[in-house]
Amino acid sequence: MRDAVIVDAVRTPIGKRSGSLSDTHSADLSATVLRALIERTGLDPSLIDDVIWGCVGQVGDQSLNIARVAVLSAGWPDTVPATTVDRQCGSSQQSVHFAAAGLISGQYDFVVAGGVENMTRIPMGATASSGYAGTHNEPFGPTFFTRYHRRPHQGLGAEMVAQRWTLSRQQLDAHYAAADLVVLTSRSEGIPLVLMEAMAHGKPVLAPAITGIPELVLDGQNGFLYRPGSLPAFVARVELVYHSGSALDPLGRAARQHVLQHFNREKNLAAFCNLLLMHISKPVENYSYENPVLQ
């Protein structure tokens, strides 16, 4: 069996809503990364067997196979194929898995995997509310509702998982209680919410200094920050934490005080719930809480 080897990895900066990247077309964002990859590796792009690109919002700027448009926008030969993958929040990760599988099986010699989302231009849920579909914009058909009787959602799914396996809030909170430090990487999901939960429980955190995090984690005061993309920087911060010893206790107290003082958890939760219900509580015929639900 062959091994799949990652030769190089590049990305654009992580932006924010209406930020400096919001006016850039998703194909051009992707093309910038593809061109940089070739410049760094010196690989002839004509040797690339496939480009697999993850994208959830495949509508508007990101429609019509954004992967193929990105390849052509990057100036690569038009003989290089490309395809776009939608596995929701795991789309880009799935692209890497598909690429690795193709390499290991011998179908590829060179393959590029990645993904793109410009959520200022193509906001979450845009694919389910396309104006071109008119009244035909319901992603789940009658047969689906006959089986499940409700629309699935990650937040509600988490609640159902906790209910199905009888996981109480106290049990889940115990994970924080057993930890001396909560460490997150730039690939961790739900970073702000996880950080707020950990800090509210008085736990010092080690987090990447990406958009929005330095406002929550004050480096050296209520936690630690490290520069993402640099393994030496991360290791240095881990060593600093390791040698902090009892100094972590006041950081934990400061973390809890910071969250309680600057963030109203109940208010934020209420606002989130109202927004969630507004988007997903569209009536469904013959709906019943006693019916089976999507697990």
C-alpha positions as semicolon CSV with decimal commas, in nm:
position;residue;x (nm);y (nm);z (nm)
1;M;0,000;0,000;0,000
2;R;0,130;0,346;-0,093
3;D;0,159;0,633;0,154
4;A;-0,012;0,968;0,103
5;V;0,233;1,251;0,176
6;I;0,144;1,618;0,230
7;V;0,403;1,822;0,040
8;D;0,289;2,170;0,142
9;A;-0,009;2,362;0,282
10;V;-0,109;2,725;0,231
11;R;-0,413;2,938;0,308
12;T;-0,538;3,296;0,300
13;P;-0,580;3,486;0,627
14;I;-0,900;3,406;0,816
15;G;-1,123;3,707;0,765
16;K;-1,430;3,844;0,938
17;R;-1,771;3,954;0,821
18;S;-1,744;4,263;0,597
19;G;-1,366;4,256;0,643
20;S;-1,082;4,313;0,401
21;L;-1,150;3,991;0,206
22;S;-1,525;4,043;0,172
23;D;-1,496;4,210;-0,170
24;T;-1,289;3,925;-0,313
25;H;-1,465;3,661;-0,522
26;S;-1,437;3,310;-0,379
27;A;-1,279;3,182;-0,699
28;D;-1,009;3,448;-0,675
29;L;-0,947;3,366;-0,308
30;S;-0,901;3,003;-0,407
31;A;-0,688;3,091;-0,707
32;T;-0,454;3,295;-0,485
33;V;-0,393;2,986;-0,272
34;L;-0,344;2,760;-0,575
35;R;-0,091;2,993;-0,734
36;A;0,099;3,025;-0,405
37;L;0,114;2,648;-0,376
38;I;0,281;2,617;-0,715
39;E;0,523;2,900;-0,637
40;R;0,627;2,735;-0,311
41;T;0,664;2,381;-0,438
42;G;0,784;2,444;-0,794
43;L;0,548;2,172;-0,917
44;D;0,430;2,185;-1,277
45;P;0,049;2,222;-1,240
46;S;-0,006;2,012;-1,553
47;L;0,105;1,711;-1,343
48;I;-0,183;1,751;-1,098
49;D;-0,436;1,473;-1,141
50;D;-0,725;1,642;-0,962
51;V;-0,826;1,934;-0,740
52;I;-1,084;1,855;-0,471
53;W;-1,235;2,162;-0,305
54;G;-1,478;2,175;-0,013
55;C;-1,757;2,431;-0,015
56;V;-2,091;2,434;0,167
57;G;-2,240;2,748;0,013
58;Q;-2,251;2,633;-0,349
59;V;-2,470;2,915;-0,478
60;G;-2,401;3,251;-0,642
61;D;-2,027;3,324;-0,639
62;Q;-1,958;2,967;-0,528
63;S;-2,184;2,781;-0,773
64;L;-2,111;2,590;-1,093
65;N;-1,821;2,389;-0,946
66;I;-1,616;2,657;-0,769
67;A;-1,317;2,420;-0,772
68;R;-1,301;2,420;-1,153
69;V;-1,347;2,797;-1,172
70;A;-1,065;2,841;-0,918
71;V;-0,827;2,622;-1,120
72;L;-0,893;2,821;-1,437
73;S;-0,869;3,151;-1,247
74;A;-0,531;3,045;-1,113
75;G;-0,402;3,017;-1,469
76;W;-0,348;2,642;-1,450
77;P;-0,381;2,433;-1,767
78;D;-0,741;2,366;-1,860
79;T;-0,652;1,996;-1,864
80;V;-0,643;1,993;-1,481
81;P;-0,978;1,859;-1,354
82;A;-1,149;1,976;-1,035
83;T;-1,455;1,890;-0,831
84;T;-1,639;2,048;-0,537
85;V;-1,742;1,858;-0,224
86;D;-2,020;1,944;0,022
87;R;-2,009;1,750;0,348
88;Q;-2,131;2,055;0,536
89;C;-1,888;2,171;0,807
90;G;-1,646;1,890;0,721
91;S;-1,626;1,969;0,349
92;S;-1,261;2,071;0,327
93;Q;-1,156;1,793;0,562
94;Q;-1,344;1,547;0,344
95;S;-1,160;1,682;0,041
96;V;-0,832;1,588;0,210
97;H;-0,965;1,240;0,292
98;F;-1,078;1,183;-0,067
99;A;-0,741;1,304;-0,196
100;A;-0,551;1,074;0,041
101;A;-0,768;0,778;-0,057
102;G;-0,702;0,846;-0,426
103;L;-0,327;0,863;-0,366
104;I;-0,313;0,547;-0,157
105;S;-0,522;0,352;-0,407
106;G;-0,299;0,460;-0,695
107;Q;-0,557;0,671;-0,878
108;Y;-0,356;0,988;-0,818
109;D;0,010;1,080;-0,817
110;F;-0,044;1,449;-0,742
111;V;-0,368;1,593;-0,601
112;V;-0,462;1,922;-0,435
113;A;-0,728;1,936;-0,163
114;G;-0,874;2,236;0,017
115;G;-1,181;2,454;0,033
116;V;-1,335;2,799;0,041
117;E;-1,619;2,995;0,199
118;N;-1,673;3,371;0,179
119;M;-1,958;3,407;0,425
120;T;-2,002;3,780;0,380
121;R;-2,090;3,725;0,016
122;I;-2,255;3,384;0,058
123;P;-2,400;3,372;0,412
124;M;-2,491;3,056;0,600
125;G;-2,815;2,905;0,470
126;A;-2,793;3,075;0,130
127;T;-2,815;2,744;-0,054
128;A;-3,151;2,669;0,110
129;S;-3,308;3,003;0,024
130;S;-3,217;3,063;-0,339
131;G;-3,452;3,305;-0,508
132;Y;-3,416;3,116;-0,836
133;A;-3,600;2,819;-0,687
134;G;-3,916;3,020;-0,622
135;T;-4,135;2,821;-0,385
136;H;-3,927;2,507;-0,446
137;N;-3,657;2,581;-0,189
138;E;-3,721;2,313;0,075
139;P;-3,407;2,092;0,101
140;F;-3,597;1,805;0,266
141;G;-3,868;1,629;0,072
142;P;-4,195;1,468;0,186
143;T;-4,036;1,123;0,224
144;F;-3,773;1,267;0,458
145;F;-4,039;1,428;0,676
146;T;-4,241;1,107;0,677
147;R;-3,944;0,942;0,844
148;Y;-3,813;1,219;1,072
149;H;-4,086;1,486;1,099
150;R;-3,845;1,772;1,160
151;R;-3,551;1,955;1,008
152;P;-3,208;1,851;1,136
153;H;-2,972;2,105;1,287
154;Q;-2,633;2,068;1,455
155;G;-2,737;2,253;1,770
156;L;-3,052;2,048;1,812
157;G;-2,854;1,737;1,719
158;A;-2,617;1,799;2,009
159;E;-2,913;1,824;2,246
160;M;-3,056;1,498;2,111
161;V;-2,721;1,321;2,150
162;A;-2,705;1,433;2,512
163;Q;-3,062;1,316;2,568
164;R;-3,018;0,981;2,395
165;W;-2,707;0,888;2,596
166;T;-2,833;1,055;2,915
167;L;-2,550;1,306;2,938
168;S;-2,636;1,573;3,192
169;R;-2,498;1,926;3,198
170;Q;-2,322;1,834;3,523
171;Q;-2,148;1,536;3,359
172;L;-2,030;1,747;3,067
173;D;-1,916;2,025;3,298
174;A;-1,708;1,766;3,484
175;H;-1,475;1,751;3,182
176;Y;-1,376;2,109;3,255
177;A;-1,349;2,043;3,627
178;A;-1,093;1,767;3,564
179;A;-0,875;1,986;3,342
180;D;-0,598;2,218;3,459
181;L;-0,581;2,387;3,119
182;V;-0,796;2,396;2,805
183;V;-0,593;2,397;2,481
184;L;-0,740;2,479;2,141
185;T;-0,591;2,493;1,793
186;S;-0,698;2,703;1,496
187;R;-0,874;2,390;1,364
188;S;-1,085;2,339;1,675
189;E;-1,456;2,388;1,615
190;G;-1,661;2,646;1,800
191;I;-1,354;2,814;1,950
192;P;-1,524;3,121;2,105
193;L;-1,800;2,916;2,271
194;V;-1,558;2,653;2,402
195;L;-1,329;2,924;2,538
196;M;-1,615;3,104;2,710
197;E;-1,736;2,783;2,872
198;A;-1,387;2,693;2,994
199;M;-1,314;3,041;3,122
200;A;-1,652;3,062;3,294
201;H;-1,547;2,749;3,485
202;G;-1,227;2,920;3,596
203;K;-0,996;2,733;3,361
204;P;-0,697;2,908;3,202
205;V;-0,679;2,856;2,828
206;L;-0,419;2,833;2,554
207;A;-0,567;2,952;2,226
208;P;-0,457;3,070;1,880
209;A;-0,447;3,447;1,824
210;I;-0,699;3,442;1,539
211;T;-0,977;3,690;1,470
212;G;-1,188;3,765;1,776
213;I;-0,989;3,558;2,025
214;P;-0,752;3,828;2,162
215;E;-1,061;4,021;2,277
216;L;-1,161;3,723;2,489
217;V;-0,822;3,586;2,597
218;L;-0,589;3,851;2,736
219;D;-0,244;3,699;2,695
220;G;-0,073;3,646;3,030
221;Q;-0,368;3,791;3,224
222;N;-0,647;3,535;3,197
223;G;-0,490;3,282;2,961
224;F;-0,230;3,237;2,691
225;L;-0,222;3,309;2,318
226;Y;0,010;3,171;2,052
227;R;0,071;3,264;1,690
228;P;-0,113;3,015;1,467
229;G;0,080;2,837;1,195
230;S;0,404;2,826;1,394
231;L;0,487;2,502;1,571
232;P;0,784;2,657;1,760
233;A;0,557;2,936;1,888
234;F;0,302;2,681;2,006
235;V;0,564;2,463;2,175
236;A;0,713;2,770;2,348
237;R;0,375;2,863;2,491
238;V;0,312;2,506;2,607
239;E;0,647;2,509;2,790
240;L;0,559;2,842;2,949
241;V;0,228;2,702;3,073
242;Y;0,398;2,384;3,195
243;H;0,638;2,582;3,410
244;S;0,371;2,821;3,540
245;G;0,262;2,580;3,814
246;S;0,049;2,749;4,080
247;A;0,045;3,069;3,873
248;L;-0,235;2,911;3,668
249;D;-0,479;2,950;3,958
250;P;-0,504;3,331;3,950
251;L;-0,525;3,315;3,569
252;G;-0,823;3,084;3,602
253;R;-0,994;3,322;3,844
254;A;-0,922;3,614;3,613
255;A;-1,065;3,417;3,320
256;R;-1,391;3,354;3,503
257;Q;-1,419;3,717;3,615
258;H;-1,353;3,842;3,261
259;V;-1,627;3,626;3,107
260;L;-1,884;3,705;3,376
261;Q;-1,808;4,077;3,355
262;H;-1,805;4,119;2,979
263;F;-2,034;3,845;2,847
264;N;-2,391;3,774;2,950
265;R;-2,432;3,401;2,884
266;E;-2,810;3,397;2,940
267;K;-2,864;3,695;2,710
268;N;-2,644;3,548;2,438
269;L;-2,813;3,209;2,466
270;A;-3,158;3,366;2,444
271;A;-3,058;3,565;2,136
272;F;-2,915;3,252;1,973
273;C;-3,229;3,050;2,046
274;N;-3,454;3,321;1,903
275;L;-3,246;3,339;1,586
276;L;-3,238;2,959;1,558
277;L;-3,616;2,928;1,596
278;M;-3,673;3,204;1,343
279;H;-3,480;3,009;1,079
280;I;-3,587;2,649;1,145
281;S;-3,934;2,656;1,300
282;K;-4,117;2,666;0,970
283;P;-4,430;2,454;1,025
284;V;-4,434;2,099;0,894
285;E;-4,760;1,920;0,831
286;N;-4,847;1,636;1,069
287;Y;-4,565;1,736;1,304
288;S;-4,561;1,554;1,637
289;Y;-4,307;1,549;1,918
290;E;-4,394;1,184;1,972
291;N;-4,270;1,091;1,625
292;P;-3,913;0,966;1,568
293;V;-3,654;1,241;1,529
294;L;-3,329;1,261;1,341
295;Q;-3,056;1,123;1,567
